Amino acid sequence: MVKERKIIHIDMDAFYASVEQLDHPDLQDKPIAVGGGGKRGVVAAASYEARKFGVRSAMSGRLASKLCADLIFIKPRFERYKEISGQIRSIFLNYTPLVEPLSLDEAYLDVTENLKGLSSASQIARLIRAEIKDKTGLNASAGISINKFVAKIASDINKPNGQKTVPPEEVEQFLEDLEIKKFFGVGKVTAQKMYQLGIFKGSDLKLKSLEFLENHFGKSGKLYYQVVRGVHLSEVKPERIRKSVGAERTFSNNISSEIFLEERLGHIAAEVAQRLDKNKFSGKTITLKIKYGDFSVQTRSKTLAFYIRDKALILENAKSLLYQEKLHNSVRLVGISITNLKKAGHESVKQEPTTFMGKQLKFKF
């Protein structure tokens, strides 16, 4: 028998936008978007006031302005966001050393055995959210359950400034009732494919055999088969393994010639090399990302026989990928990323295998 773990997923509410409203009281209760509002601008985060108009992160600034005429664009201040994120991380560590940051504004916490000696994970989540509010003035939401997958989904249920606990005995029913598009990791393309196969809710997914899911979704099929039964578990890892290093640029005007892209690639390659050097990584797989004027995205990759970190080698291989085939359209963004990483003095960095758990013991949540 495997002892169930108590996992909390903490997600800050509209983090970047909330920080701006906190630091600038005149922005309180107003629709704001952190990011650029020009023709090339992209929304990094939107306040809840802006979300009421349909403004969302990753949306173009131009579209956001059309949806909300009174939208206020704010330039990002990432150093400030990192500062507050550090304060929040310190709060987490007062409760458990098992904290796995996903980004500046969210993290997993394993509180099965915690520093406060509390038996209720729901109580711990309430205490953490209250302490974040008291020390930073910001609101956080939380999801609590037996694994990271369910906890992350649950944290979105009662947003903003709320929490949702899915105890062990309710996990399978919770997942059966859940719309498939709300399953963490199921994007728009996968969701559409599932709809075509008659899968609209978790209960529909659960009816499909492992063979059926693997035939239609490859390796992910086994994951879907397991998680809908509530048996997926990946440990909370305080030291998350970095899987890629990269950089990209959005141009003020579309570029339609490979020759003009070469210069931009030089600057990006230099930035990637700098980041690799800073983190003492080398990598064997290089990927060129191209976003065209119609917003379609193409990636071109190749894996080398040796590890690289040097700017010249990164640029040389990025150029070869650029000329691998003709451009489909004018280009608005290009990026370079390095994967298949190796830390200096270590073996190559591999993704930790996902593990699964069987029947579990029940205890207080």
C-alpha positions in Angstrom: 0.0 0.0 0.0 1.3 3.4 -0.9 0.7 6.3 1.4 -1.1 9.2 -0.2 0.7 12.5 -0.5 -0.8 15.8 0.2 0.0 18.2 -2.6 -0.8 21.9 -2.8 -0.7 23.9 -6.0 -0.4 27.7 -5.2 -1.2 30.0 -8.1 -1.0 33.8 -7.7 -4.0 35.7 -9.1 -3.2 37.8 -12.2 0.3 38.1 -10.7 2.0 40.7 -12.9 -1.1 42.9 -13.2 -1.9 42.5 -9.4 1.7 43.7 -8.6 1.2 46.8 -10.8 -2.1 47.6 -9.1 -0.5 47.1 -5.7 2.4 49.4 -6.4 0.2 52.0 -8.2 -3.1 52.5 -6.3 -4.5 54.6 -9.1 -4.7 51.5 -11.2 -6.9 49.7 -8.7 -10.2 48.4 -10.2 -9.1 49.4 -13.7 -8.5 47.2 -16.7 -4.8 46.9 -17.2 -2.6 44.7 -19.4 1.1 44.1 -18.6 2.9 44.1 -22.0 2.9 46.0 -25.2 0.0 47.8 -26.8 1.6 48.6 -30.2 1.0 46.7 -33.4 3.6 44.2 -32.3 2.8 44.2 -28.6 1.7 41.1 -26.7 -0.2 40.9 -23.4 1.9 39.1 -20.7 -0.9 39.4 -18.1 -4.3 41.0 -17.7 -6.1 42.2 -14.6 -9.4 40.6 -13.8 -11.1 43.9 -14.8 -9.6 43.5 -18.2 -10.5 39.8 -18.4 -14.1 40.7 -18.2 -13.7 42.1 -21.7 -12.0 38.9 -23.0 -8.4 40.2 -22.7 -6.0 37.3 -22.0 -2.3 36.6 -21.8 -0.5 35.9 -25.1 -3.1 38.0 -26.9 -1.9 40.7 -29.3 -2.0 44.2 -27.9 -4.0 45.4 -30.9 -6.8 42.8 -30.3 -6.8 43.5 -26.6 -7.3 47.2 -27.3 -10.2 46.4 -29.6 -11.9 44.3 -26.9 -11.4 46.9 -24.2 -11.2 50.5 -25.3 -10.2 51.7 -21.8 -7.4 49.2 -21.5 -4.2 50.6 -19.9 -0.9 49.0 -21.0 1.9 48.8 -18.4 5.5 48.0 -19.2 6.6 44.8 -17.4 9.0 45.1 -14.4 10.4 41.6 -14.1 12.9 42.5 -11.4 10.0 43.6 -9.2 8.0 40.4 -10.0 11.1 38.3 -9.1 11.5 40.3 -5.8 7.9 39.5 -4.7 8.2 35.9 -6.0 11.2 35.5 -3.7 9.1 36.7 -0.7 6.4 34.2 -1.6 8.9 31.4 -1.9 10.2 32.2 1.6 6.7 31.7 2.9 6.4 28.3 1.3 9.7 27.2 2.8 8.3 28.0 6.3 5.9 25.1 5.8 7.8 22.6 3.7 11.2 22.2 2.1 9.5 20.3 -0.8 8.7 23.3 -3.0 8.8 23.0 -6.8 8.5 26.4 -8.6 6.8 26.3 -12.0 7.2 30.0 -12.7 7.4 33.3 -10.7 3.7 33.0 -9.8 3.0 29.3 -9.1 4.5 26.3 -7.3 3.8 22.8 -6.0 4.2 22.0 -2.3 4.3 18.6 -0.8 3.0 19.0 2.8 2.5 15.3 3.6 5.1 15.8 6.3 5.4 19.6 7.0 7.3 21.9 9.3 4.2 23.0 11.2 3.1 19.5 12.1 -0.4 20.0 10.7 -2.5 17.1 9.5 -4.8 19.1 7.2 -3.4 20.2 3.8 -6.4 22.4 3.4 -5.6 24.3 6.6 -2.0 24.7 5.4 -3.2 26.2 2.1 -5.4 28.7 4.0 -2.5 29.7 6.2 -0.2 30.1 3.3 -2.6 32.2 1.4 -3.3 34.4 4.4 0.4 34.9 5.0 1.0 35.8 1.4 -1.8 38.4 1.6 -0.5 39.8 4.9 3.1 40.1 3.7 2.7 41.1 0.1 -0.8 42.4 -0.2 -1.5 39.9 -3.0 -4.1 37.2 -3.4 -3.4 33.6 -4.2 -5.5 30.6 -5.1 -4.8 27.0 -4.2 -5.7 23.5 -5.2 -5.2 20.6 -2.8 -5.3 16.9 -3.6 -3.3 13.6 -3.8 -1.1 14.5 -6.7 0.2 17.4 -8.8 -2.1 16.8 -11.7 -5.3 17.1 -9.7 -4.0 19.9 -7.5 -3.2 22.1 -10.5 -6.6 21.6 -12.0 -8.3 22.3 -8.6 -6.4 25.6 -8.1 -8.3 27.1 -11.0 -11.8 26.1 -9.8 -12.4 28.9 -7.2 -10.2 31.7 -8.6 -9.6 34.4 -7.7 -8.7 34.3 -4.0 -10.1 30.9 -3.3 -9.1 27.2 -2.9 -10.5 23.8 -3.8 -9.7 20.5 -2.1 -10.3 17.3 -3.9 -9.9 14.5 -1.2 -8.8 11.0 -2.1 -12.3 9.5 -2.2 -13.5 12.2 -4.6 -10.7 12.3 -7.1 -12.1 9.9 -9.7 -15.5 11.5 -9.7 -14.0 14.9 -9.9 -12.0 13.9 -13.0 -15.0 12.1 -14.6 -17.1 15.2 -14.3 -14.4 17.5 -15.7 -14.6 18.9 -19.2 -11.7 17.4 -21.2 -10.5 20.9 -22.2 -9.8 21.6 -18.5 -7.5 18.7 -18.1 -4.0 20.1 -17.5 -1.9 19.4 -20.5 -4.8 19.1 -23.0 -4.4 22.0 -25.4 -6.8 23.2 -28.1 -5.5 20.9 -30.8 -5.7 17.8 -28.5 -9.1 18.8 -27.2 -10.4 19.1 -30.8 -9.0 15.7 -31.6 -10.7 14.2 -28.5 -14.0 15.9 -29.4 -13.9 14.1 -32.8 -13.4 10.8 -31.0 -16.4 11.5 -28.8 -14.4 12.5 -25.7 -15.9 15.5 -24.1 -15.6 14.8 -20.3 -13.4 12.7 -18.1 -16.1 10.0 -18.0 -15.8 9.7 -21.8 -12.1 9.4 -21.6 -12.3 6.7 -19.0 -14.4 4.5 -21.3 -11.6 4.4 -23.8 -9.2 1.5 -23.6 -5.4 1.9 -23.2 -4.9 0.5 -26.6 -7.3 3.0 -28.2 -5.7 6.0 -26.5 -2.2 4.9 -27.4 -3.2 4.3 -31.0 -4.6 7.9 -31.2 -2.3 9.8 -28.9 0.9 7.8 -28.8 2.9 7.9 -25.6 0.4 10.5 -24.1 -2.3 7.9 -24.4 -1.0 6.0 -21.4 -0.8 9.2 -19.4 -4.5 10.1 -20.2 -5.5 6.5 -19.3 -3.8 6.8 -15.9 -4.7 10.3 -14.9 -8.4 10.0 -15.5 -8.3 7.2 -12.9 -6.5 9.4 -10.4 -3.4 7.3 -10.3 -0.8 9.7 -11.8 1.8 10.9 -9.5 5.0 12.8 -10.1 7.1 13.8 -7.1 7.4 17.4 -6.0 11.1 18.2 -6.9 12.6 21.2 -5.1 15.3 21.3 -7.8 13.5 21.3 -11.2 15.6 20.0 -14.0 15.9 22.6 -16.7 15.2 21.1 -20.1 15.9 23.9 -22.5 17.7 27.3 -22.9 16.5 29.7 -25.5 15.7 33.2 -26.6 13.5 34.8 -29.3 12.7 38.1 -30.9 9.5 39.7 -32.3 10.2 42.2 -35.1 8.7 45.6 -35.4 8.1 44.8 -39.1 7.8 41.4 -40.8 11.0 40.1 -42.5 10.6 38.2 -45.7 14.3 37.4 -46.5 16.6 34.8 -44.9 19.5 37.2 -45.4 17.9 39.9 -43.2 17.1 37.2 -40.6 20.7 36.1 -40.3 21.7 39.3 -38.5 18.8 38.9 -36.0 19.9 35.3 -35.5 23.3 36.5 -34.5 22.0 38.5 -31.6 19.7 35.7 -30.5 22.6 33.2 -30.7 24.7 35.4 -28.5 22.0 35.6 -25.9 21.4 31.9 -25.9 25.2 31.3 -25.5 25.3 33.7 -22.6 22.4 31.9 -20.9 24.1 28.5 -21.4 27.3 29.8 -20.0 25.7 31.4 -17.0 23.9 28.1 -16.1 27.0 26.0 -17.1 25.0 24.0 -19.7 25.8 22.6 -23.1 23.3 21.0 -25.5 23.1 18.7 -28.4 19.7 19.6 -30.0 19.1 23.0 -31.5 15.7 24.2 -32.6 14.8 27.2 -34.8 11.3 28.6 -34.2 9.7 30.7 -36.9 6.4 32.5 -36.4 5.0 33.9 -39.7 2.9 36.9 -40.3 -0.3 34.8 -40.3 0.7 33.6 -36.7 1.4 30.1 -37.9 4.5 28.6 -36.2 7.1 26.3 -37.7 10.0 24.6 -35.8 13.1 23.1 -37.4 15.4 21.0 -35.3 18.5 18.8 -35.5 20.6 16.9 -33.0 24.3 17.1 -33.2 26.9 14.4 -32.4 28.5 16.7 -29.8 27.5 19.3 -27.2 27.7 23.0 -28.0 27.7 26.2 -26.0 29.7 28.6 -28.2 27.9 31.4 -30.0 29.5 30.7 -33.3 28.4 27.1 -33.3 24.9 28.0 -32.2 24.7 30.5 -35.0 26.2 28.2 -37.6 23.6 25.5 -36.9 20.7 28.0 -36.6 21.6 29.3 -40.1 21.7 25.8 -41.5 18.2 25.3 -40.2 17.1 28.6 -41.6 18.1 27.6 -45.1 16.8 24.1 -44.7 13.7 25.1 -46.7 12.2 28.3 -48.1 10.2 30.6 -45.8 6.4 30.1 -46.1 5.6 33.7 -45.5 7.0 36.9 -44.0 8.4 36.4 -40.5 7.3 38.2 -37.4 9.3 36.3 -34.8 12.3 34.0 -34.7 13.8 32.0 -31.8 16.6 29.6 -31.0 16.4 27.0 -28.2 18.9 24.4 -27.1 17.7 21.1 -25.5 19.2 17.7 -24.7 21.3 19.5 -22.1 24.3 18.5 -20.1 25.6 20.3 -17.0 29.3 20.9 -16.9 30.9 17.9 -15.2 27.6 15.9 -15.3 25.8 13.5 -17.5 23.2 14.8 -19.9 20.1 16.2 -18.2 17.2 13.9 -18.7 13.5 14.3 -17.8 12.5 12.5 -14.7 10.3 9.6 -15.5 6.6 9.9 -14.6 5.6 7.4 -11.9 2.2 6.0 -11.1 0.7 4.9 -7.9 -1.7 2.2 -7.1 -4.4 2.0 -4.4 -3.7 4.4 -1.7 -4.5 4.8 2.0 -7.0 7.5 3.0 -6.3 10.2 5.5 -7.3 13.7 6.4 -7.2 16.4 3.8 
